[in-house]
């Protein structure tokens, strides 16, 4: 019988999952797994954890939810921990499986993982599926895509592209392979830390549903830069980051909403932001590992790293109350509004002359909605190391306070507790 592994990566869902669908259609027996790679438990080169407590907790909530959904279909999720190649080699020895299906992730480390597995003799079938627009539908080859977002958007809109239709929910999976699977599942499935959001596809479905039911999308453009509360922006990003929902499914719901209630500035702007997300993804096909070097796409290296300054910034002890409030919110909750992300990143790069890569790594460690493409893209954009024609985006902190926290309520909220 044809036996395969489905390796969940950042696609923790049964709805609109083409790679999982392909595995279900091809394999007679299927083992769904998630690997907690040991390399992510190491410290960064700046000596802080690669994955912090909030990210880890949200991931565990998400895999727990996925496991329940798989069990309802007579399958299960094996969570395995270790060096990922050793995990797969053990599965090959114990169960005789060499066929792997997974989503394609166009980032350096994730591409190296696929290459390593193929070099070990595994047959890996990976499918690109994390963007709102299918890569085959683009009006240009990704390697020839416009560098500037506005030109990218204009070409997309000129062709009349909105989103690629999502697949339906998988309703049946092949049986699990025989063997002592409980012995292989070595992970604890509990999480002591509670996060701001309910991880997993169930939480995503509930949140997205209430967002459209309450017509919050109508005011998205006006409220998206606010700093306090759950309703000022869509908050879809935590579930999108782990693939508990898909951008295509959200775009479809958005189109259905516009058909029923009419399009407006808010509905367009939400689509516009989903397109930004796609843009940062497709840039990886064009520039790859260049997006991760000190220079990025520029001619100059980043500022040298200063450990003392970094600790002040990261802990929220810079002496600038607005910046400190933002950094304390991030550390305490694992979340930060998009506006505050831009402000604190700018402050680190331009006011404190910090290394942008260490800031990006701090966000990677803490953000529950960490997404390799968007995180890298946004930090490059602010630092002037990406494709921004203006060569960087320094923010005037005093102006940002006046525009977004004139009454000081945000600062008061996050500075009341010492860090």
N, C-alpha and C positions, 0 to 999 in steps of 0.2 A: 504493500500500500504506500502511496505517496504521503510522506510525512514532512511537515515544514514547521518552522518557527515564525511567529509573527512578533517582531521586536518593536514594541511601542517606544517611541521617542518623544517628540513634542506633538503627539496626535492622540491624546487620551480620550477617544470618543468612538462611538459606533456609528454615528451619523456622518454622512459625507466624508467617508474615509476610503478613497479609491485603492490605496495600497492594501488595506485589510480586506476589501472586497476582492481584490485580485488573489490574495492568499486563500480566501474562502472558496473561490471558484476553481483553484488549481490543486489544492491539497485535500486528501481524504482524511488525514488526521492533522490537527493544528494545535501547536503549543503557544499560547500568548504569554509573552514575558515582558518585564520591565527590569532594566539593569541599573542599579545604583553604583555607578562607576567610582572606583576608589580614587581615581585621579582628581575627582571633584571634592574629595575630603582633605586634600592637601591645602596648605596655605599658598596664597599668591606670592609673587616675588616681592610684594610690599608687606608681607608678613601679616596678613589677616585671612580668615577663612574664605575659600573660593565660593562656598555656599553657606549663607547664614541661616539662623534659626527660623526666620519667617518664611523664607523660600522653601526650606526643608519641610516645614509644617504644611504649607499649602500644597506642596507636591504629594505629601502623604495623604492628605484629604482627597486629593484628586485620584490617586491610584486606588484608594479604598473604594471610592465611588465607581470607578471603572470595574473593579473586581466584582462588585455587587451586580452590575449590569451584565457582565459576562456570565456570572453564575445563573442568572435568570434565563440565559440561553443554553444552559447545560455545559458551559465551559468554565474557565477560571483564569486568573492572572497569577503567574509565578513571579514574585519579586526576588531578584537575585542580587547579591552584593559581591564586588570584587573587581579585579582587573577584567575588563570586558572581553578581551580575547581569551583569557583563561576560562571565563564563564562559558563562552561558546564552545571551546574545546572540550570542556567537561560534559556539556550537553551532547556533543558529538559522540563522545566515548560511551556515555551512559545510555543514550537513547538512539544513537545512530542517525542523528539528524544533521544534514549539511546544507539544506535549503532554507534560506532566510528571506523574509519579506519585511520591508520597512519603508518609512517615508524618506524622501531625499532631503537632506539639509545641506545647503550650499555655503557652508562655513568651514574654515580650515581644519579644525579639530574633528568635526563630524565627517568630513570627507576622508580624513586620514583613517578614521575608524573603518569605513567601508573598504578602503584599500587594504588595510591590515587583514580584514576578514577574507577578502578575495585571495590575498597572498597565502593564507593558511588553507586554501582549497575550498572555502565555502562558496556556494552559489548564491549571490545576493541580488535580489530584485528590489530596487528602490524607486519610488515614484514621487515626483514633485507634487505637492498638494496643499501647501500652506498659504498660497496667495489668493486674493479675491478674483484676479484674472488669471486664466490658464496661460502658461508661458507660451503655448502654441498659438494663442489668439492675438498676441501682441503684433502691432503693425511694423515691427522691426525685430531683428535678431537681438537677443539680450546683450551680446558683446558690442553691438552698434547702437545701443539705446542712447538717447540724449542724456548728457550729464546733468543738465539743469532741470529741476523738477517741473517748472512751468512748461517747458517745451515737451517734456514727457507727458504731462497731463493733456496738453493741447492735442498731441497726436492721438492719445487714447480717446479723447472726446470727439475729435474729428471723424474717427472711425465708428463712433456711436457705441463704444464699448462701455458697459456698466459693470457686469460681473459674469462669471461663468456659472451656469446652473449647477447647484450642488446635487450630489447623489442622495438617495434616501437612506434611511436607517437600516443597518444590517439586522435582519430578523432571525438568522440562523447561522451557526458556526459549525464547522466540522468537529467531530468528537476529539477529545484529548487523546494523545498517545498513551499507551499502557506503560506502566512503570511506577516506581515509588516517587511520585511527584512531590508529596509532602516533605520528603527528605531534602528535595532540591530547594524548596521555598524557604529561604533562610532569614527572611526579614521579619521584624516586628511591624505590625500594621497599625500601631497606635501612635498618636501624636499628642504630646502634652501641651504644646503651644496652640493657642487659638488664633486664627487669622481674621482679618476684617471681612473676608468673603468666604463663602461656602465652596470649597474646592470640588471640582469634578463637573461632569456634564449635567448632572441634576441641578446643581447650583447655577450653572450657566443658563440653562433653560428657564429656570424660575426668574432669574434676574433680567434676562433679555425680554421675557414675556411682560413683566411688570413695567419695564422701561417704555415699551411701546404702548401698553394699555393706558399708562398715565400720560401719554402724549409728551413725555419729557424731551423727545427728539425735536419738537417744534422750537424749543428755546436753546437747543444745543449750541448754536453759534454765539448767542448772547452770554451764556453762562459758563462756557467751557474753560475760561481762565480764572474762575473763582477758586478759592483756596480751601474752604471749609464745607464739609457736608458730603452726602452720598449722591446728591442729584445734580451737581453742577456739571458733570461730564458723564459720558456713557458708562464708564467703569467696566467696559467689556474686556479691557486689556489683560487682566489676570487669567481669564479663561482662554483667551486667544493665545496667550504665551505658551501654555501647556497643551494647546489644541483640544481643550475640553469642548470647545465650539469652533466652528470654522468661519472664516471671513466670508465665504460664499453664502453660507446659511444666513448670516447677519444681513448681508447685502440683499438677499432674496426677501427677507422680512421687511427690510427698508423699502424695497420696491413695492411690496404688497401694501405697506402702510401708505405710500404715496398714491397708489391707485385708489385706495379707499378714502383717504382724507385730503389728498392734494400735496404736491411738492411745495417746499418753502426753503428759506435760507438754512434752517436747521437741518432738514433732511439732506440737502445738498452738501452741507459742510461735514456731516458725518461720513458720507460717501467719500468726500475729499480727503478726510483723514485716513480712511481705509486705503485710499490710493497712495497716500504717503507711505503707509506701511508696505504696500507692494513695491513701491519705488526703492526703498531701502533693501528689500529682498533681491530685486533684479539687479541692483548695483553689484551684488556679490558675484554674479555671473560674468560681469565685465572686469572687475578689478580684483576679486579674490583676496589673497593674503596681503596685498598692498594696503588694504583697509585696516590692517592690524599693526603696521610698523609705526615707529615714532614719528616719521614724516607724514604718514598717511599718503595722500595724493599730492602733497605740497613739496616744496623744495627745502623746507627747514624742519629740523627736529623739534620735538616738544621741549618745554622747560625742564631743567634737571629736577630730580625728585628731592624734596626737602621733608624729611621724616617728621620734624617737629611741627612744621606748618600743616602737614597732612593730618596729623593727629588733632590739631586744633580745629581744622575744617570738618573732619569726619565725626568728631564728638560733639560738634555744635558749640565750640568755645573759641570762635574767632574774635569775639568782641563786637561783631555786627549783629544786632538782635534779630534782624529779619533773616539773615543767612543761618544763624544759630537755630532759630525756630524751625526752619526747613530741615536742617540736618538732624535735629532731634526727632521731628516727626518721622523721618525716614528710618532712623534707628529703632524707634519705639514700635512702629507699625508695619514696616516693610512696604510702605506706599508713600507716594508723593505726587501731587498734581503735576501735570505737564509743565505748567507755567513755572512752578517752583523748581522743577528739575532743570529747566533752562537757566534760571536765575542763579542757583547754587553752583551749577557747572561753570557758568560764566565767571562767577566770583573766584572759583578755584583757579581757573586758567588765567584770567586777566588781572585780578586784584592781588591774588596770592602767588602768581607766577608758578602755578603748579603743573605737573606732568598730567596731561589729559588722560593718559592711559591708566594711571592709578585711580583717577576719578571714575572712569568707566568701569574699572574692576570693582570699586566700592559699590557702585550701583548694581553690578552683577551679583555681588554677594548678598545684598539686602533686598532688592526689589522682588516682590512676589510675582510681578508681571514682567520679569526679566525676559527679554527676547534678544537673541544674539544680533539679529539684523538691525532692529530699531535702536538698540542701545549703542551699538557701534556707530550707526549712521548719525544719530543725534549728537553724540560727543564729537565726532569728526566735523559735523556741521557747525557747532558752536565754536570749536577750536580753529576753524579755518583750514582744516586738514582734509576736507572732503571736496564736494563738488559745488559748494556755495560760491557763486561768482563774486560775492562781496568780501570773501576771504576771512570769514569769521563773524561771530555775533556777540560782541561784548554788550552786556546789559548795564544800564545805570541803576544801581540798587536803590538810590533815593527816589528815583522816578517810579520804579516798580512798587515801592512802598506806597507812594502817593496814589498810584493807579489801582492797586490791588489790596492794600491793607491800611487805608487812610485812618481808620479808627483804632488800629492796633490790635484788633480782636484775634487775628491769627497769631501774632507774636505772643500775646497774653496767654493763649491756649497752650502753646508748646514750650514756653519759657517758665511756666509756673513750677515745674519740677526740675530740680538740679540733675545734671547728668554726670 
